Amino acid sequence: MKKFLFLFISGLFIFWIFTVLGNGGNYSKSYINRAQAASTGNVLLTGTVLQYITLAFSSGSTISFGNITPGTPKCGDVTSQADVTTNASGGYNLAVSDSIAGTNSAMVHSDGTTYIPDMNSGTIATPVVWVTGTHLGVGTNMFSGTQKEAAWGTGTTACDVLYDKWAAVPQNATTGHTVTGYHASADSSFWSWRIDVANTQKTGIYSGNVLFTSAAVLT
């Protein structure tokens, strides 16, 4: 009986072998085909991120000089912190200008016709140390900021009499600060304000705006 079972099982095995071979190796080919069924390919994604820039004042959007005594220079009560956020790869430029067209002045009397002029010496390109009795009008200084320009002086605090340098606010927008390179977060610069008037300046309340304009630099 055992011999019969052995012969029967052996016969089945041999029959299976011949069946596979008799099919021309289809079993082997099927196995190979399944192994080669996976492949890969790439999808190329492209796009261009557009320019984004904002300018906001986190402090010092309103400056008060209070009572102004002719012949006595006075700084504003606070400083202005200008925060620029941009995704520009080349950084940004920050320009300043008078907002009262054609007057070379940032401050006008409540009568609408009398002005406190811009500082009578010192430009954005070449700021100067403020000299009491010599300099009159309204001036500005950037005393701190990323990549601070040397022209603004070596002072690091607002209204440093010895080391800050001052400039008249120009009639046309003029770049007063340039920051190069990409910055992942807001970049800040800090500005102070100074005023003195002649003893002939009309009494009364004066006010006005200085316009800051930020422009992204793309590379």
Backbone as CSV, one residue per row, in Angstrom:
resi,resn,N_x,N_y,N_z,CA_x,CA_y,CA_z,C_x,C_y,C_z
1,MET,0.839,-1.201,0.000,0.000,0.000,0.000,0.878,1.256,0.000
2,LYS,1.896,1.303,0.852,2.801,2.443,0.930,3.506,2.637,-0.402
3,LYS,3.903,1.519,-1.000,4.591,1.606,-2.280,3.660,2.177,-3.331
4,PHE,2.380,1.826,-3.236,1.391,2.321,-4.199,1.198,3.831,-4.051
5,LEU,1.107,4.329,-2.785,0.940,5.760,-2.541,2.156,6.544,-3.021
6,PHE,3.341,5.975,-2.768,4.563,6.665,-3.197,4.598,6.815,-4.708
7,LEU,4.259,5.732,-5.379,4.264,5.778,-6.835,3.212,6.737,-7.369
8,PHE,2.044,6.767,-6.687,0.954,7.650,-7.118,1.337,9.132,-6.959
9,ILE,1.928,9.468,-5.808,2.335,10.868,-5.546,3.463,11.266,-6.481
10,SER,4.413,10.363,-6.688,5.527,10.636,-7.602,5.008,10.876,-8.995
11,GLY,4.006,10.086,-9.367,3.441,10.253,-10.690,2.770,11.606,-10.854
12,LEU,2.062,12.044,-9.822,1.426,13.360,-9.876,2.465,14.466,-10.011
13,PHE,3.541,14.368,-9.280,4.602,15.387,-9.333,5.195,15.457,-10.721
14,ILE,5.489,14.288,-11.274,6.082,14.239,-12.617,5.102,14.805,-13.626
15,PHE,3.798,14.497,-13.442,2.778,15.020,-14.357,2.730,16.555,-14.291
16,TRP,2.873,17.120,-13.064,2.854,18.595,-12.891,4.052,19.238,-13.586
17,ILE,5.226,18.581,-13.428,6.438,19.092,-14.059,6.271,19.138,-15.567
18,PHE,5.789,18.065,-16.139,5.624,18.021,-17.593,4.552,18.990,-18.068
19,THR,3.542,19.202,-17.219,2.472,20.150,-17.585,3.027,21.572,-17.678
20,VAL,3.841,21.967,-16.698,4.450,23.290,-16.703,5.359,23.463,-17.912
21,LEU,6.190,22.451,-18.124,7.103,22.529,-19.254,6.350,22.477,-20.568
22,GLY,5.285,21.678,-20.580,4.492,21.560,-21.787,3.764,22.826,-22.154
23,ASN,3.567,23.728,-21.199,2.928,25.019,-21.479,3.920,26.049,-22.013
24,GLY,5.055,25.580,-22.372,6.053,26.476,-22.972,6.636,27.460,-21.980
25,GLY,6.617,27.113,-20.670,7.184,28.024,-19.668,6.293,29.209,-19.370
26,ASN,4.973,29.125,-19.649,4.061,30.246,-19.397,4.052,30.636,-17.936
27,TYR,4.218,29.694,-17.081,4.234,29.987,-15.641,5.395,30.914,-15.313
28,SER,6.573,30.557,-15.854,7.746,31.380,-15.586,7.589,32.760,-16.180
29,LYS,7.045,32.826,-17.414,6.850,34.121,-18.059,5.866,34.972,-17.283
30,SER,4.801,34.339,-16.801,3.805,35.087,-16.018,4.419,35.670,-14.771
31,TYR,5.265,34.903,-14.122,5.938,35.383,-12.911,6.836,36.576,-13.221
32,ILE,7.603,36.458,-14.337,8.496,37.545,-14.724,7.712,38.796,-15.068
33,ASN,6.592,38.634,-15.785,5.770,39.780,-16.154,5.243,40.511,-14.929
34,ARG,4.838,39.740,-13.941,4.359,40.387,-12.715,5.477,41.144,-12.021
35,ALA,6.683,40.681,-12.039,7.814,41.340,-11.391,8.166,42.659,-12.085
36,GLN,7.908,42.757,-13.388,8.258,43.938,-14.153,7.089,44.922,-14.315
37,ALA,5.991,44.678,-13.631,4.793,45.495,-13.824,4.911,46.884,-13.207
38,ALA,5.861,47.161,-12.255,6.039,48.466,-11.613,7.039,49.308,-12.387
39,SER,6.733,50.638,-12.517,7.640,51.564,-13.180,7.459,52.934,-12.542
40,THR,8.345,53.870,-12.842,8.265,55.206,-12.246,8.329,56.279,-13.316
41,GLY,7.796,57.456,-12.980,7.862,58.606,-13.864,7.773,59.883,-13.040
42,ASN,8.257,60.982,-13.581,8.301,62.257,-12.858,7.315,63.258,-13.439
43,VAL,6.756,64.094,-12.556,5.955,65.246,-12.970,6.712,66.488,-12.511
44,LEU,7.096,67.357,-13.423,7.830,68.574,-13.094,6.850,69.679,-12.727
45,LEU,6.997,70.253,-11.537,6.155,71.357,-11.081,6.946,72.664,-11.153
46,THR,6.381,73.695,-11.743,7.044,74.992,-11.816,6.073,76.098,-11.431
47,GLY,6.590,77.218,-10.996,5.759,78.367,-10.637,6.634,79.518,-10.184
48,THR,6.097,80.702,-10.204,6.831,81.892,-9.805,6.069,82.608,-8.691
49,VAL,6.710,82.782,-7.540,6.102,83.517,-6.434,6.213,85.007,-6.720
50,LEU,5.099,85.709,-6.673,5.082,87.129,-6.995,5.513,87.983,-5.811
51,GLN,5.881,89.204,-6.112,6.382,90.152,-5.107,5.313,90.517,-4.081
52,TYR,5.749,90.597,-2.823,4.870,91.024,-1.736,5.649,91.993,-0.849
53,ILE,5.033,93.107,-0.492,5.693,94.050,0.413,4.643,94.870,1.151
54,THR,4.880,95.075,2.432,4.019,95.939,3.235,4.888,96.820,4.126
55,LEU,4.360,97.972,4.470,5.027,98.902,5.383,4.035,99.300,6.459
56,ALA,4.465,99.169,7.702,3.599,99.556,8.819,4.462,100.178,9.911
57,PHE,3.849,101.069,10.683,4.540,101.677,11.818,4.014,101.044,13.101
58,SER,4.875,100.273,13.749,4.458,99.625,14.985,4.526,100.588,16.165
59,SER,5.201,101.708,15.972,5.201,102.781,16.979,5.591,104.078,16.280
60,GLY,5.202,105.196,16.864,5.617,106.487,16.344,4.937,106.898,15.057
61,SER,3.693,106.455,14.842,2.972,106.921,13.659,2.439,108.339,13.865
62,THR,2.449,108.789,15.117,2.107,110.181,15.441,3.212,110.749,16.327
63,ILE,3.750,111.877,15.926,4.846,112.520,16.658,4.362,113.885,17.144
64,SER,4.562,114.144,18.419,4.199,115.459,18.964,5.462,116.210,19.390
65,PHE,5.586,117.453,18.901,6.680,118.310,19.357,6.252,119.159,20.547
66,GLY,4.977,119.147,20.840,4.485,119.962,21.953,4.683,121.441,21.669
67,ASN,4.999,122.195,22.715,5.250,123.634,22.559,6.662,123.858,22.015
68,ILE,6.755,124.633,20.965,8.038,124.874,20.300,8.480,126.312,20.557
69,THR,9.618,126.462,21.213,10.171,127.788,21.490,11.184,128.150,20.413
70,PRO,10.983,129.235,19.676,11.939,129.619,18.626,13.363,129.693,19.170
71,GLY,14.308,129.124,18.410,15.706,129.140,18.819,16.103,128.004,19.738
72,THR,15.159,127.143,20.095,15.442,126.008,20.981,15.063,124.702,20.276
73,PRO,16.034,123.981,19.725,15.729,122.732,19.021,15.008,121.748,19.941
74,LYS,14.096,120.991,19.349,13.314,120.054,20.143,13.071,118.775,19.346
75,CYS,13.195,117.655,20.038,12.915,116.361,19.406,11.467,115.963,19.673
76,GLY,10.945,115.116,18.790,9.598,114.604,18.978,9.494,113.761,20.236
77,ASP,8.269,113.584,20.705,8.071,112.875,21.970,8.383,111.385,21.882
78,VAL,8.257,110.803,20.684,8.568,109.385,20.486,9.323,109.239,19.164
79,THR,9.796,108.036,18.894,10.447,107.746,17.616,9.520,106.872,16.771
80,SER,9.826,106.806,15.498,9.004,106.022,14.576,9.708,104.726,14.203
81,GLN,9.017,103.609,14.396,9.552,102.305,14.001,8.841,101.864,12.730
82,ALA,9.582,101.827,11.629,9.031,101.423,10.336,9.345,99.950,10.102
83,ASP,8.308,99.149,9.965,8.467,97.709,9.761,8.106,97.347,8.320
84,VAL,9.071,96.806,7.611,8.851,96.404,6.221,8.894,94.883,6.133
85,THR,7.844,94.318,5.556,7.791,92.875,5.325,7.745,92.636,3.825
86,THR,8.698,91.875,3.322,8.728,91.600,1.888,9.360,90.240,1.635
87,ASN,8.907,89.594,0.572,9.514,88.329,0.162,10.546,88.524,-0.939
88,ALA,10.877,89.767,-1.218,11.812,90.066,-2.298,13.197,89.493,-2.003
89,SER,13.780,88.841,-2.990,15.088,88.221,-2.795,16.198,89.253,-2.666
90,GLY,15.974,90.460,-3.205,17.023,91.478,-3.174,16.895,92.492,-2.069
91,GLY,15.876,92.373,-1.206,15.684,93.331,-0.131,14.717,94.438,-0.523
92,TYR,14.925,95.624,0.044,13.994,96.719,-0.224,14.659,98.076,-0.042
93,ASN,14.021,99.092,-0.614,14.405,100.484,-0.404,13.297,101.189,0.366
94,LEU,13.680,102.137,1.214,12.712,102.919,1.968,12.971,104.396,1.695
95,ALA,11.969,105.053,1.127,12.110,106.460,0.746,11.211,107.333,1.604
96,VAL,11.588,108.616,1.756,10.779,109.580,2.505,10.525,110.803,1.639
97,SER,9.417,111.479,1.929,9.090,112.703,1.192,8.035,113.491,1.950
98,ASP,7.954,114.796,1.626,6.873,115.627,2.138,5.557,115.187,1.502
99,SER,4.491,115.299,2.240,3.203,114.957,1.655,2.429,116.193,1.208
100,ILE,2.940,117.382,1.544,2.291,118.625,1.129,2.975,119.098,-0.148
101,ALA,2.352,118.860,-1.273,2.990,119.050,-2.574,3.422,120.491,-2.813
102,GLY,4.652,120.631,-3.294,5.143,121.918,-3.777,5.504,122.939,-2.726
103,THR,5.662,122.518,-1.479,5.917,123.497,-0.413,7.264,123.322,0.258
104,ASN,7.946,122.168,0.020,9.180,121.862,0.751,8.957,121.972,2.250
105,SER,7.831,121.442,2.667,7.482,121.490,4.083,6.575,120.320,4.425
106,ALA,6.781,119.791,5.626,5.923,118.706,6.094,4.854,119.210,7.054
107,MET,4.936,120.487,7.465,4.007,120.988,8.475,3.409,122.330,8.046
108,VAL,2.097,122.417,8.131,1.387,123.625,7.733,0.545,124.142,8.899
109,HIS,0.434,125.438,8.989,-0.361,126.107,10.034,-1.844,125.806,9.821
110,SER,-2.602,125.942,10.862,-4.050,125.736,10.752,-4.692,126.743,9.798
111,ASP,-3.969,127.806,9.456,-4.507,128.766,8.489,-4.419,128.237,7.055
112,GLY,-3.665,127.128,6.871,-3.562,126.486,5.576,-2.592,127.123,4.613
113,THR,-1.924,128.181,5.027,-1.032,128.883,4.104,0.373,129.130,4.656
114,THR,0.558,128.973,5.946,1.860,129.235,6.572,2.526,127.897,6.897
115,TYR,3.825,127.789,6.564,4.517,126.509,6.709,5.753,126.630,7.591
116,ILE,6.075,125.519,8.263,7.398,125.376,8.872,8.245,124.659,7.831
117,PRO,9.306,125.280,7.360,10.071,124.675,6.261,10.842,123.442,6.708
118,ASP,11.262,122.669,5.711,12.176,121.570,5.994,13.511,122.148,6.463
119,MET,14.284,121.316,7.114,15.596,121.703,7.620,16.390,122.440,6.539
120,ASN,17.021,123.534,6.925,17.685,124.402,5.947,19.069,123.915,5.532
121,SER,19.482,122.764,6.016,20.759,122.181,5.618,20.689,120.686,5.908
122,GLY,21.435,119.915,5.150,21.402,118.467,5.342,20.392,117.830,4.402
123,THR,20.844,116.866,3.627,19.984,116.155,2.696,20.003,114.661,3.015
124,ILE,19.117,113.928,2.384,19.099,112.476,2.585,20.438,111.875,2.172
125,ALA,21.018,112.398,1.117,22.313,111.892,0.654,23.445,112.290,1.593
126,THR,23.326,113.507,2.176,24.391,114.018,3.046,23.792,114.662,4.290
127,PRO,23.384,113.860,5.262,22.881,114.414,6.519,24.008,115.126,7.274
128,VAL,23.636,116.018,8.204,24.629,116.783,8.965,24.276,116.767,10.444
129,VAL,25.282,117.017,11.253,25.043,117.185,12.694,24.249,118.473,12.898
130,TRP,23.227,118.405,13.735,22.380,119.573,13.984,23.140,120.584,14.850
131,VAL,23.204,121.809,14.367,23.885,122.875,15.106,22.846,123.907,15.538
132,THR,22.726,124.077,16.852,21.761,125.040,17.376,22.115,126.456,16.908
133,GLY,21.101,127.159,16.442,21.315,128.518,15.966,21.623,128.584,14.483
134,THR,22.002,127.460,13.918,22.302,127.397,12.488,21.195,126.681,11.719
135,HIS,20.750,125.568,12.289,19.762,124.750,11.589,18.354,125.028,12.110
136,LEU,17.459,125.297,11.164,16.059,125.550,11.472,15.188,124.642,10.592
137,GLY,13.945,124.489,10.988,13.008,123.686,10.219,12.830,122.304,10.819
138,VAL,12.345,121.382,9.975,12.065,120.007,10.411,13.079,119.061,9.784
139,GLY,13.696,118.228,10.624,14.674,117.259,10.142,14.388,115.868,10.657
140,THR,14.958,114.880,9.991,14.805,113.491,10.416,16.156,112.801,10.451
141,ASN,16.229,111.738,11.251,17.449,110.944,11.395,17.058,109.481,11.579
142,MET,17.768,108.591,10.904,17.599,107.159,11.169,18.732,106.729,12.089
143,PHE,18.401,106.473,13.338,19.458,106.193,14.310,19.710,104.704,14.506
144,SER,18.842,103.864,13.975,19.042,102.423,14.134,18.312,101.680,13.027
145,GLY,18.900,100.557,12.625,18.263,99.735,11.602,19.240,98.741,11.016
146,THR,18.708,97.703,10.384,19.539,96.725,9.695,20.337,97.414,8.587
147,GLN,21.625,97.137,8.540,22.494,97.724,7.518,22.371,99.253,7.490
148,LYS,22.408,99.869,8.654,22.293,101.328,8.760,23.389,102.011,7.936
149,GLU,22.977,102.995,7.155,23.929,103.743,6.334,24.817,104.632,7.202
150,ALA,26.095,104.671,6.880,27.049,105.450,7.653,26.714,106.940,7.629
151,ALA,26.050,107.380,6.562,25.746,108.803,6.429,24.885,109.330,7.562
152,TRP,24.109,108.457,8.197,23.228,108.892,9.276,23.968,109.145,10.583
153,GLY,25.253,108.930,10.599,26.040,109.173,11.811,26.239,107.915,12.626
154,THR,27.002,108.043,13.682,27.343,106.883,14.511,26.478,106.773,15.756
155,GLY,25.539,107.675,15.922,24.641,107.603,17.071,23.761,106.373,17.010
156,THR,23.406,105.856,18.174,22.550,104.667,18.246,21.276,104.932,19.031
157,THR,21.082,106.170,19.467,19.875,106.543,20.202,19.266,107.785,19.550
158,ALA,18.001,108.004,19.836,17.298,109.140,19.244,17.849,110.457,19.772
159,CYS,18.018,111.401,18.857,18.400,112.769,19.222,19.724,112.855,19.962
160,ASP,20.685,112.059,19.496,22.041,112.145,20.030,22.681,113.403,19.430
161,VAL,22.907,114.408,20.258,23.366,115.714,19.781,24.720,115.625,19.089
162,LEU,25.585,114.742,19.556,26.941,114.670,19.026,27.070,113.775,17.805
163,TYR,26.334,112.667,17.773,26.636,111.628,16.783,25.535,111.362,15.753
164,ASP,24.311,111.786,16.013,23.265,111.638,14.995,23.445,112.705,13.915
165,LYS,23.092,112.348,12.681,23.107,113.322,11.592,21.698,113.443,11.002
166,TRP,21.353,114.665,10.572,19.981,114.990,10.232,19.850,115.442,8.791
167,ALA,18.648,115.247,8.252,18.385,115.630,6.874,17.011,116.264,6.759
168,ALA,16.904,117.194,5.825,15.598,117.744,5.480,14.775,116.651,4.808
169,VAL,13.471,116.686,5.026,12.578,115.751,4.330,12.379,116.275,2.910
170,PRO,12.777,115.534,1.899,12.733,116.058,0.528,11.315,116.152,-0.028
171,GLN,11.164,117.044,-1.003,9.857,117.192,-1.642,9.469,115.931,-2.414
172,ASN,10.435,115.341,-3.108,10.187,114.118,-3.868,10.745,112.906,-3.122
173,ALA,10.070,111.788,-3.282,10.484,110.567,-2.578,11.943,110.249,-2.875
174,THR,12.733,110.142,-1.807,14.171,109.887,-1.928,14.551,108.752,-0.988
175,THR,15.265,107.779,-1.508,15.642,106.622,-0.694,16.585,107.031,0.425
176,GLY,16.166,106.736,1.647,16.986,107.053,2.801,17.552,105.827,3.481
177,HIS,17.085,104.643,3.050,17.554,103.416,3.689,17.372,102.262,2.718
178,THR,18.412,101.439,2.608,18.367,100.269,1.734,18.815,99.043,2.513
179,VAL,18.017,97.999,2.433,18.364,96.729,3.075,18.457,95.670,1.976
180,THR,19.596,95.012,1.894,19.802,94.012,0.844,19.513,92.612,1.363
181,GLY,19.210,91.712,0.431,19.015,90.306,0.775,17.612,89.996,1.264
182,TYR,17.318,88.710,1.249,16.000,88.215,1.667,15.904,88.179,3.193
183,HIS,14.736,88.588,3.702,14.476,88.547,5.149,13.151,87.835,5.381
184,ALA,13.207,86.772,6.178,12.018,85.938,6.365,10.952,86.612,7.221
185,SER,11.342,87.605,7.991,10.381,88.295,8.861,10.508,89.804,8.649
186,ALA,9.659,90.559,9.338,9.666,92.016,9.177,11.028,92.598,9.561
187,ASP,11.453,93.595,8.803,12.717,94.278,9.071,12.394,95.700,9.522
188,SER,13.057,96.174,10.567,12.692,97.454,11.176,13.807,98.483,11.073
189,SER,13.404,99.731,10.912,14.311,100.869,11.029,13.663,101.880,11.963
190,PHE,14.492,102.692,12.617,14.010,103.587,13.674,14.404,105.023,13.351
191,TRP,13.403,105.907,13.366,13.577,107.283,12.915,13.193,108.260,14.018
192,SER,13.991,109.319,14.131,13.666,110.381,15.089,13.452,111.688,14.331
193,TRP,12.860,112.651,15.023,12.435,113.906,14.393,12.878,115.096,15.242
194,ARG,13.293,116.167,14.570,13.813,117.339,15.289,13.293,118.607,14.614
195,ILE,13.061,119.633,15.429,12.493,120.870,14.891,13.051,122.086,15.621
196,ASP,13.197,123.155,14.894,13.474,124.475,15.473,12.924,125.495,14.479
197,VAL,12.520,126.641,14.989,11.934,127.666,14.114,12.565,129.018,14.422
198,ALA,12.485,129.892,13.423,12.975,131.269,13.614,12.003,132.032,14.503
199,ASN,12.491,133.124,15.098,11.614,133.904,15.985,10.558,134.688,15.213
200,THR,10.609,134.562,13.892,9.586,135.204,13.069,8.481,134.226,12.640
201,GLN,8.625,132.962,13.056,7.624,131.961,12.674,6.280,132.283,13.324
202,LYS,5.236,132.308,12.533,3.901,132.629,13.031,3.472,131.663,14.121
203,THR,2.910,132.203,15.203,2.431,131.355,16.295,1.204,130.565,15.845
204,GLY,0.974,129.468,16.533,-0.212,128.670,16.231,0.115,127.190,16.103
205,ILE,-0.878,126.429,15.704,-0.773,124.972,15.609,-0.414,124.565,14.181
206,TYR,0.600,123.718,14.082,1.053,123.203,12.788,0.944,121.673,12.793
207,SER,0.704,121.117,11.638,0.660,119.654,11.525,0.906,119.255,10.075
208,GLY,1.143,118.000,9.852,1.376,117.498,8.502,1.965,116.095,8.543
209,ASN,2.141,115.500,7.380,2.609,114.122,7.281,3.914,114.021,6.508
210,VAL,4.713,113.067,6.902,5.869,112.653,6.109,5.507,111.295,5.516
211,LEU,5.691,111.165,4.223,5.313,109.941,3.526,6.512,109.004,3.398
212,PHE,6.352,107.781,3.874,7.359,106.733,3.701,6.881,105.798,2.590
213,THR,7.785,105.431,1.708,7.445,104.531,0.616,8.469,103.400,0.560
214,SER,7.980,102.165,0.660,8.867,101.002,0.564,8.739,100.377,-0.814
215,ALA,9.848,99.919,-1.358,9.856,99.304,-2.684,10.754,98.076,-2.658
216,ALA,10.219,96.954,-3.092,10.986,95.712,-3.102,12.038,95.734,-4.202
217,VAL,13.135,95.039,-3.944,14.211,94.900,-4.928,14.278,93.427,-5.338
218,LEU,13.965,93.151,-6.599,14.001,91.770,-7.087,15.324,91.511,-7.819
219,THR,15.809,90.306,-7.704,17.054,89.946,-8.381,16.813,88.773,-9.316
